[in-house]
Amino acid sequence: MSEIASLVSAAARKKLLFLPHAVKQMSRLDRMISVQEVRRVVLAGGIIEDYSEDPRGHSCLISGTGDAGRKIHVVCSPRDEYLAIITAYVPEADEWDAEFRIRRPL
């Protein structure tokens, strides 16, 4: 995952581009995830899933901490000029382990 990590880091330092789906998910009343929280997760969080075969292009899921210590997941895809933010959400406790890094089996 180190290759995608370096690509994400380099793209994030240039610009974050929030795709429409991300904006819609971030602005849900039960989430209200800020741009600053997404930036914090992308720059300081850890990659927990690597989607090298994603038809939209190589992407990954990053887990990190937002305001007031809440966990936030961000799916993003590095491009040459920017980091595309595909979605951001607050993970459901019953779907993840205690650290929100490993999916629970269905």
Sine and cosine of phi, psi and omega as CSV:
sin_phi,cos_phi,sin_psi,cos_psi,sin_omega,cos_omega
0.00,0.00,-0.08,1.00,-0.05,-1.00
-0.91,0.41,-0.52,0.86,0.03,-1.00
-0.90,0.45,-0.76,0.65,0.00,-1.00
-0.91,0.41,-0.57,0.82,0.01,-1.00
-0.88,0.48,-0.69,0.72,-0.01,-1.00
-0.94,0.35,-0.59,0.81,0.05,-1.00
-0.91,0.41,-0.67,0.74,0.03,-1.00
-0.88,0.47,-0.73,0.68,-0.02,-1.00
-0.87,0.49,-0.72,0.69,-0.02,-1.00
-0.90,0.44,-0.69,0.72,-0.01,-1.00
-0.92,0.39,-0.64,0.77,-0.02,-1.00
-0.91,0.42,-0.53,0.85,0.02,-1.00
-0.94,0.35,-0.36,0.93,0.02,-1.00
-0.99,0.11,-0.87,0.50,-0.06,-1.00
-0.19,-0.98,0.53,-0.85,0.15,-0.99
-0.97,-0.23,0.76,-0.65,0.07,-1.00
-0.90,-0.44,0.90,-0.43,-0.03,-1.00
-1.00,0.01,0.91,-0.41,0.03,-1.00
-0.95,0.31,0.39,-0.92,-0.07,-1.00
-0.80,0.60,-0.64,0.77,0.01,-1.00
-0.88,0.47,-0.66,0.75,0.01,-1.00
-0.89,0.46,-0.72,0.70,0.00,-1.00
-0.87,0.50,-0.70,0.72,0.01,-1.00
-0.88,0.47,-0.71,0.70,-0.03,-1.00
-0.94,0.35,-0.63,0.78,-0.02,-1.00
-0.92,0.38,-0.51,0.86,-0.09,-1.00
-1.00,-0.03,0.06,1.00,0.07,-1.00
-0.88,0.48,0.64,-0.77,-0.06,-1.00
-0.86,0.52,-0.50,0.87,0.00,-1.00
-0.99,0.12,-0.01,1.00,-0.01,-1.00
-0.86,-0.51,-0.88,0.48,-0.04,-1.00
0.72,0.70,0.89,0.45,0.00,-1.00
-1.00,-0.01,0.79,-0.61,-0.04,-1.00
-1.00,0.04,0.32,-0.95,0.08,-1.00
-0.86,0.51,-0.64,0.77,0.00,-1.00
-0.89,0.46,-0.62,0.78,0.04,-1.00
-0.91,0.42,-0.68,0.73,0.03,-1.00
-0.88,0.47,-0.71,0.71,0.02,-1.00
-0.85,0.52,-0.69,0.72,0.01,-1.00
-0.88,0.48,-0.70,0.71,0.00,-1.00
-0.89,0.46,-0.73,0.69,-0.04,-1.00
-0.89,0.45,-0.66,0.75,-0.07,-1.00
-0.99,0.11,-0.48,0.88,-0.09,-1.00
-0.87,-0.49,-0.16,0.99,-0.04,-1.00
-0.99,0.17,-0.09,-1.00,0.00,-1.00
-0.84,-0.54,0.63,-0.77,0.04,-1.00
-0.95,0.31,0.81,-0.59,-0.02,-1.00
-0.92,-0.38,-0.33,0.95,0.08,-1.00
-0.58,-0.81,0.66,-0.75,-0.01,-1.00
-0.90,-0.43,0.84,-0.54,-0.03,-1.00
-0.94,-0.33,0.95,0.30,-0.07,-1.00
-0.93,0.36,-0.37,0.93,-0.03,-1.00
-0.98,-0.20,0.25,0.97,-0.01,-1.00
-0.87,0.50,0.80,-0.60,0.00,-1.00
-0.88,0.48,-0.37,0.93,0.03,-1.00
-0.99,0.17,-0.14,0.99,-0.08,-1.00
0.87,-0.49,0.35,-0.94,-0.03,-1.00
-0.79,0.61,0.81,-0.59,-0.01,-1.00
-0.63,-0.77,0.06,-1.00,-0.01,-1.00
-0.41,-0.91,0.29,-0.96,0.07,-1.00
-0.95,-0.32,0.81,-0.59,-0.01,-1.00
-0.91,-0.41,0.70,-0.71,0.06,-1.00
-0.94,-0.33,0.70,-0.72,0.01,-1.00
-0.37,-0.93,-0.15,-0.99,-0.07,-1.00
-0.90,-0.44,0.75,-0.67,0.05,-1.00
-0.98,-0.17,-0.39,-0.92,0.01,-1.00
-0.87,0.48,0.54,-0.84,0.04,-1.00
0.84,0.54,0.40,0.92,0.09,-1.00
0.98,0.22,0.13,0.99,-0.01,-1.00
-0.96,0.28,0.57,-0.82,0.02,-1.00
-0.98,0.20,0.64,-0.77,0.04,-1.00
-0.70,-0.71,0.65,-0.76,0.12,-0.99
-0.94,-0.35,0.64,-0.76,0.02,-1.00
-0.77,-0.64,0.79,-0.62,0.15,-0.99
-0.98,-0.19,0.80,-0.61,-0.07,-1.00
-0.60,-0.80,0.29,-0.96,-0.02,-1.00
-0.65,-0.76,0.87,-0.49,-0.01,-1.00
-0.96,0.26,0.67,-0.75,0.10,-0.99
-0.83,-0.55,0.15,-0.99,-0.02,-1.00
-0.88,0.48,-0.65,0.76,-0.12,-0.99
-0.98,-0.17,-0.22,0.98,-0.10,-0.99
-0.27,-0.96,0.16,-0.99,0.14,-0.99
-0.96,-0.27,0.89,-0.45,0.03,-1.00
-0.98,0.18,0.86,-0.52,0.07,-1.00
-1.00,-0.03,0.95,-0.32,-0.08,-1.00
-0.99,0.17,-0.71,0.70,0.08,-1.00
-0.34,-0.94,0.30,-0.95,0.08,-1.00
-0.56,-0.83,0.67,-0.74,-0.05,-1.00
-0.42,-0.91,0.28,-0.96,0.12,-0.99
-1.00,-0.06,0.90,-0.44,-0.08,-1.00
-0.92,0.39,0.54,-0.84,0.03,-1.00
-0.99,0.16,0.76,-0.65,-0.06,-1.00
-0.85,0.52,-0.57,0.82,-0.05,-1.00
-0.98,0.22,-0.12,0.99,0.01,-1.00
-0.98,-0.20,-0.16,0.99,-0.11,-0.99
-0.73,-0.69,0.29,-0.96,0.11,-0.99
-0.94,0.35,0.00,-1.00,-0.09,-1.00
-0.88,0.47,-0.47,0.88,0.00,-1.00
-1.00,-0.07,-0.01,1.00,-0.02,-1.00
0.88,0.48,0.59,0.81,-0.02,-1.00
-0.89,-0.45,-0.35,0.94,-0.03,-1.00
-0.80,-0.60,0.80,-0.60,0.01,-1.00
-0.93,0.38,0.65,-0.76,0.11,-0.99
-0.98,0.20,0.56,-0.83,0.06,-1.00
-0.89,0.45,0.56,-0.83,0.01,-1.00
-0.94,0.33,0.00,0.00,0.00,0.00
